[in-house]
Amino acid sequence: MGKTAIIGSGESVLAFQAGGVEAFPVQGEQQARETLRRLAKTHSVIFLTDELAKPLKDLIDRMNESPYPIVISVPSATGESEFAVQRMKEQMERALGVDILFQREER
């Protein structure tokens, strides 16, 4: 393990290659689901563009029960989605126990 990948539609994932991230362009939810399952066996960090992360939330939530892989939703090239921002906020709160965006402690 130790490898990093990104799954997304179209060219939005290709920019990550410059940073050493393996890019996996997919078309549609089913192909993304299959790719995510396959990469979960060999990669420790997997970025997933938000337009695909939202329909795969069930699978991502199950994967997040284990330490690896870490699946992170990121905004796609088509624009920022509230889904990616909300998921990132939830993950930070879970990890830190504090809402760092609004400075509220979890109860």
N, C-alpha and C positions, 0 to 999 in steps of 0.2 A: 504494500500500500504506500501511501505518501504522495500519490499522484493527484493532480487537480484537473478537472474537466468542466466544460460548460455545454449545456444542452439548450438549444433554442432554434427558432425558425429563421430561415434565410441567412442573410449576411450579418445579422446582429452579433453572432457568436465569433465571427472571424477576427474581430479586433482583439479578442482575448489571446489569440495565438501569439501576438507580439510579446505578451507577458509570460509566455511559456505554458499557457493553459491549453490543454487538448480541446479542440472544438468539435462538437458533434451537431451539425445542422440536421434538423428533423422537420418533417411535415406532418403536423397533426398530433393530437393527444395520444393515440395508440402507439405511434412510433416513438414518441417521447417517453411513454410509460415503459416500453420494452427496453429502450436505451438506458433509462435510469436504473432499471433492475439489473441490467448487465454491468453497468459501470459501478454499481454499489459493491460488487465483488472485488474490484481492483483499484478503486480510487477512494481517497479519504476525504476529499472536499469536492463537492459537485455544485456548480452554479446552475441555476435553471431560470430562464427568462420568465417573467411574471405571467405572460399570456398562456404559458404551459403549466406553470406552477399552480395556478388557481384550480384547474380541473384535476390536477394530480395531488391535491391537498391530502387526501386519504392515505395515499402511499407515502408521501413525505412525512406525515405525522407518525406513521408506523416506523419509518426509518429513523426518525428522531428519538425513538425510544432506546436506541443503541448509541454507543459513543461515536461510531463511524458507520457509514459516511456522514459527514456534515453536509446537509443539503441547504443551500442558500438561494433564496429567490432574489433576482436582480431585475431592475427595469430593463425593458428591451429598447432597441433602437427606435421603435415607433413612438416612444414616449413613456413617461413615468406613470406607473399605476399605483393606486393606493394599496393594492394587494401586497406588492413588494415592500412598501414602507411599513405597512401594518405587521407583516410577518417578521421583519427585522426588529421592530419595536418589541414584539412578543418574545422573540428569542433573546434579546438583550435583557428584558425583564426577568426571564426565566434564569438566565445565567447569573445576573447580578442581584436579583431580588429587589431592584429599584428601577423605577421608570426614569431613565436619565433624560428623557425628552421633556418631561413635565415635573421632574423632581419629586415624585410621590413614591413613598415606600410601599411595597406589597404587604398586604395583610393576610 
